[in-house]
Amino acid sequence: MAAASPLPLSDCSELERQCHVVRALAKLLECPEADQYPADALNLEELQELRCTVHRHNLDNCRHESRLAVLSYALQNDADLRAAEFNLETESERQGFWNNIHDRIMKKDFSSFSFSREAFESYWESEKANRASQLGPRGCLLKQYTLNHQELIEKHLDKIGNELRDISSKSIERSHTAEARVDALTTDDRNTVWVAAELVHPPVSWRCALDLVVVVDLSGSMCDTIDLLKETLHDIIARLQPEDQVSVIGFSHKPKLLCDWTCLLAPDARANLSSRINSMQAKGGTNLVNALHMAQEQLQSLKALPPHQDFAGCAPIKLMPCHGGHKEAQPVPAKEMSKQSRVAAVVLLSDGYPEEPEEAVCTAACQLIDKMLPADLRIVSLALGSESHPALMSLVAQCGVGPSFYIGSTEQLPEQLGRIWGYLNALTCDNNIFLLLEPLDGSEIV
């Protein structure tokens, strides 16, 4: 019922991801079961803590801890490396120096070190055994929590699935204000049909104000892309409208609120935001989960603001029935005002290498959306830098029911930022368009 994950996940996390995506669809279709997720019964905080603890004790899986363990041994056992590190002045130089040491050891090139390959491998096996013993019963406890979590998710997913199957397409409010061209193609596999839809929605004369939380990765691994990060942030601030609000969170080993909610109507708002962007520095670890929790707290603390425009005469698009082929646009008079005057979004900028396991990041992103229901919150992720990890950033966006983008260099900024703002503008215009597939008699969609 949900698109494939961009990264392989455990059975429990994959079910959780699917359940979250289906819940978002059910919410849009006003399905009653969408609000009945038994979050309190899942004890997610303890589950998340166990996931992170077990992950950090596994040097074969935790990229961050593995790198720290390698560098710790190398610097303790090679005086020349310590002397060279002492003479480095910038974070970028130190990160490059550490990466070079780590890469050589991972490639088993010990020719320039004061210690041997045998000595390092003996330390490595001893360190893995020591961490496994420190973990104690928490590994078994994680398995039990995971099984309980998975059982609850399966039950809830079944309930939502049944509710969605019972929804009649005739009961959904339709608006024939969109133009569509639809083609279907069958393949040699008679059970598969490919559907292509071209949608053109009518222009709108209004927009909702945007409440935007920008979450910025300021860990040490971002030092080589910090200029690209700043340029991207400056562009985002420049494109915001006067009635919009923005909050900025930076994170490394822990999250920090760099800028509380700022309305761009204020005279010095853009100048103050630009100053804070220019002062950003990359240093430290990468704890993304806590940063997503802080984004959730920021959104929950947001005070309701009055509508910035008169929405009378505007009709949001509820459903576009495109199964009938090409339909000409048929403007209809508005029957109701827009239900919301503001929309919210989270934009995450990172290289996609957090210290936490992918399952914990997936759950944190899902929680961020679930806690804000019924608000139509979306997460947009930007993977920055040529060495970034777009797959994990795509997973975060997928859990946030939003798009993911890759910006490898400044040359890609105009095109990709144009796409990002095309998406955000679509959110502010409150145009919800659904592709409705109705099988012919004797056919079934599975």
N, C-alpha and C positions, 0 to 999 in steps of 0.2 A: 504494500500500500504506500510505500515511500521510496524515493529515489535511493540508489545505491550510495553507500558512504564512500567518500574519497580516500579513506584510510581503513585498514582492517581493524575492527574492534572486537572486544570480547562479546560473547553471546548476550550477556546482560546489557552492556552498553549499546549494542546494536538494537536490541528491543526497545531500550529507553529512547534512542534516537528516533526510531520509527514511530513510537507512541507519541512523541512530542510533535513530529511533523503532522501526523494524523489529527492530533488535538487542535493544531493551528487551523487545519482545514475545517474541522468540525466547528470551531469557534466562528469562522467566517460564515458558515452555513447555519449558525445559531442552533447547534445541536446541544441539547440539555446536558449530555454526559461530559461535554468539554470542560465544565466547571467542577467536576466531581473527582479530580485527581487526588488520591489519598497521600498528599505530600507529607503530612505530619507523621503518618504511620511508617514512612520509609526511613526515617532517621538518617537523612542524607548527609548531615554534617559529620557524623561518625563514619559513615561509609566513605566520604571524601577524604577524611583524615587518614583512614586505613589505607586507601588506595595510594595516597602520596607517600606514606611511610614505607609501605612495602616496595613501592617503585624506587625510592631513593636508596633502599638497601640492596638493590639488584644492579650490580655494576655492568651486567651484560645488556640491560635494557635502558638504564637511566643515563642518557648522554651527558648530562651535566655533572653528575657525581663521578662518572667514569673519567671525565676530563680532569676534575679536581684531584682525584686520586693519583692519576698519572703525573700531573704537574707537581703535586706534593712530594712524591717520591723522587722525581728528577731533581728538583731544587734542593732537597735535603741531602742528596747524595752526589751532587756535582757543584763544587765551589766555583768553577768558572761560570756556570749558569747563574748562580746567585750574584756574582759580580756584574755580569752583563745586565741582569734585570735591574740592579741598583742604579745603573746609569741611564735607564730609560726615563723619558720626561713626560710623554703624553700617554693617555689611555689607549689611543690607536696603536702606538708603538708596542705597549705592553701586550695588548691583545694579539697583535701579529707575532710577537716573540713567543707567547704561550702556545698559539696555534701551530707554530713551526715545530716546537718541541713535541707537542701531542701528535702531530701528523707523522713525524719521523719514528716515534715509538710504535704507533699503530701499524706502520709499514715495516716494523722490525729492523729499522736502521739504527744501530747503536754505535756506529763507527766513530762518532764525535763526542760520545759521552764518557764520563769517568767510571760508569758502572756497566756491567755486562748484561747481555740479554738474559742469561741464566739467573742472575741475581734479581732482575726485574720480574721475571716470570714467577720466581719463587715468592716474591713479595705479593704479586697480583693474586695468586691462588690463596695465599694466607689471608689477604684482605677480604676476598670474597667469602671465605669460610667464617671469618670473624664477624662480618656483617650479617651473615645468615644466622649465626648464633645469637646475635644481638636482637634480631627480629623476634625471636621467641614464638609465642603462640599467636602473634598478630596475623601471620599468614593464614592460619586455619580460621581465625575469626573473620578475616576478610572473605574467605570462601563462603562462610555461613551467612554473613550479611548480604553477599552477592546473590545467593540462592533465594533468600527472603525477598530481596528487592526485585529480582527477576519474576518471582511468582506473582507479586502484586502488580507489576507492569503487565504481565500476560493477561491477567484478569481484566484490568482496565482497558487494555487494547482491544480485547474481545467485545467489551461493552460499547466502546466507541465505534468499532467496526460494524456492529449490529445496528446501531443508531444510524450510521451513514447509509447502510444498505437499505434501510426503511424509508429514507428520505425520497419523496417523489419529486421528480423534476418539475412537475406541474405546480407544486406548492411554493417554488422559489420565485420571488419577484423578478420580473424580467424588464429590461429596458431595451428598446430597439433603436438606440441612439448610436450604435457602433456599426461599422462596416466590416464585413469579414469575407474572406475567400478561403475555402477549405478544400483540400484534396486528400484522398485516401489511396494508399498503395498496398496491395497485397503482395506477398513474396511466395517463394516456393513452399515455405512453411504456412500451410493454410490456417494455422491457429494464430498467426501474427499479422497485424495490420498496422502500417505506419501512417500516421495522420500529421499533415502539415497545415497550420492555420496562420493566415496573415490577418492581423487585427489592426484596424485604424479607428481610434476613438476620437470623438469630436473635440474641438478646442474648448477650453474652459476659460472663463473670465475671472476666476478667483483662485486663491490657494489658501490652505491652512498655514498657520505659523508653525515653525519647526523648533522643537526642543531637542537639541543635539548634544549627546555626550561623546566626547572624543577621548578615546583611551590610547595612550601612546607608550610604546615600548622604549624605555630609556636604559636598558641593560647594556653591559659592556659589549655584547656582540653587535650592537647597533652603531658602534663608533665610526665605522667606515661608511655608513649610510645616513649619518646624522644630518648632513646637508640636504640630502634628498628628503628626509623626514621633515625638516623645517620648511623647505620649499612647498611640500605638499600641504602642510598645515596652513601656511600663509595663503595658499590658493583657496583652501576650504573656508577660512575666515572671510576672504574677500568676496566669496560668492553668496554668503549668507545675507538674507534680507533684513531690513531694520527691525521688523517685528519678531525676528527669530531670537532664540536664546541658546547659549552654548555653555557647557561646562567641560573642563579639561582635567583628565586624570593621567598622571605619569606613573609608570611602575618599573621597578627593577627587582631588588630583593623583597620590596614591599611597595604597595601602592601609596601614592601621595596626591592629594587634591591640589593641583596646580592653580586652578581657577574655578571658583564657585560659579553658580548660575549668573550669567552676565547677559543682559538684554542689550542688543546692538543699537537700540534707540538712544542709549546713553552717549553723551558727546565724546568721551574718551575711550569708549569700549574697545574699538578696533585697535587703537594705539596701545592700550594696556595689554591686550591679547598678543599683539605682535612682539611687544617687549618680552613677555614671558616665553614666547616661542624662541626668540633669539638667545635667551639665557639657558636653554635646555642643554644638558650634557649627558652623555651615555657612560654609565658605569654601574657595575654590580651584577647581581643575578637576574633571573627572569621568572617571577611568580605571577603568572597570568590569572590564575583562579581567583586570588584575592582582589585583583584589579576588577574582574567582572562583578564580584560581590560589591565593591565600592560603587560601580556604575549603577547597580541595582538600588543601592541606598540613595544615590543622588536622584534617581528618577522618582523614588518613593517620597523624597523630601520636597519635590517640586510642588510649589503652590499653584493652585488653579488660577489661570489668568482669564480675563474676559476676552470675548471674540474681538479680533482686530479689524474685521470687516463685516458688512451686512451680507449674510448668506442667503437672503430671501431670493427665491427664483432659481436656485441652483439645485439640480437633481443629481445625486451620485449614481453612477452606473452600478446596478446590482448584479445583472447577469446578461451575458450576450449569447443568445442561442445560435451557435454557429453550425449545428449539425445539419441544417437545411441547405448548406451551400452558400453561395454569394447572396448577401442581403444588402440593399441600399440603406443608407442612413435615413432614419425617420425621426426627426426631432419631435419630442413630446413635451408638453408643459410640465413644469416641476410640480410635484404633489407634496413635497416636504422639504424642510430646511436640512442642511447638513447636521448630523448628530454631534459632530465635534469640530471645534474651531482650531485645535492644535494637534499635531502629530509628533511622535517621538521616535528617535533613531539613535543607535549607538554605532559609531565608526571606530573600528579597531585598526591601528597601524602597528605592525610588528614584522619581524623576520620569521616568526613562526616556530621558534625553538624554546618553548617554556620548560621549566624544570619538572613540572607535574606530568603525570601520564595522560595520554590522550583521552582515556575514559573520564578522568576528573575534569578536564577542560570541556569535554562534551556535556557533562552533567551541569557544570557551572553556566554554560551558555543556555542550556535548556531552562535552568532555574531562572535566569535573568528574564526570559520571555514569559515563563509561567507565572512568575510573581506579579507581572504587570498586566496579566489578563484582567478585564477584557480590553485593555488598551491595545491598539494596533502597533506595537513596538516591533522594530526590525533591527537586525545587526548586519552591518556592512563591514567586510574585512578587506584590508589592503595588505598584501604581502610585499614588503619593501626590500629591494636589493637583489642582485643577481644570485646571491648565495642563500636566498630565503627558502622557506618551506611552504610553498603554496597549498599543498594538500591539507595540512593542518588548519591553515587559515580558511580554506574552503569548508572544512568540517564545522568550524565555529560559525561561519555564515549560514551554513545549511541548518544548523541547530537554531539559529536566529531568524530563520525563514527569510533570509536576504541573500544578496549576491556577494561574490568574492572577486577581487581584482588583483592583478599582479603588476607592479611597477618596478621594473628592473633598473631603470636609469631615468635621468631627467628628460631624455628624448621621448619617453613614453607618457610623460605627465599630461600633456594637453589632451591626448586621445582618451586615456583612462579616466582622468578627472571629469571629462565631459560625459563619459558613460555613468560615472558615479552620480553626478548631479542630475543626469537624466532620470535615474532611478529615484533619487530623493525628491525631485520635483513631481514625479508621478505619485509619490506618497502624499505630498502636500495638496495634490489636486483631488485626492479621495476618489480615484477611479478604480473600483474593484471589478475586474473583468474575469469571468470564469469560462472555461471551455467545457461545454456540456456534451458528453458522449452518451448517446442513447442507442443501445444495441437493437438491431432488428429482431423480429420474432424468431425464436429458435437460437439466438446468439446470446452469449454471456461474456461480460468483462470480468477477468480474473486478475 
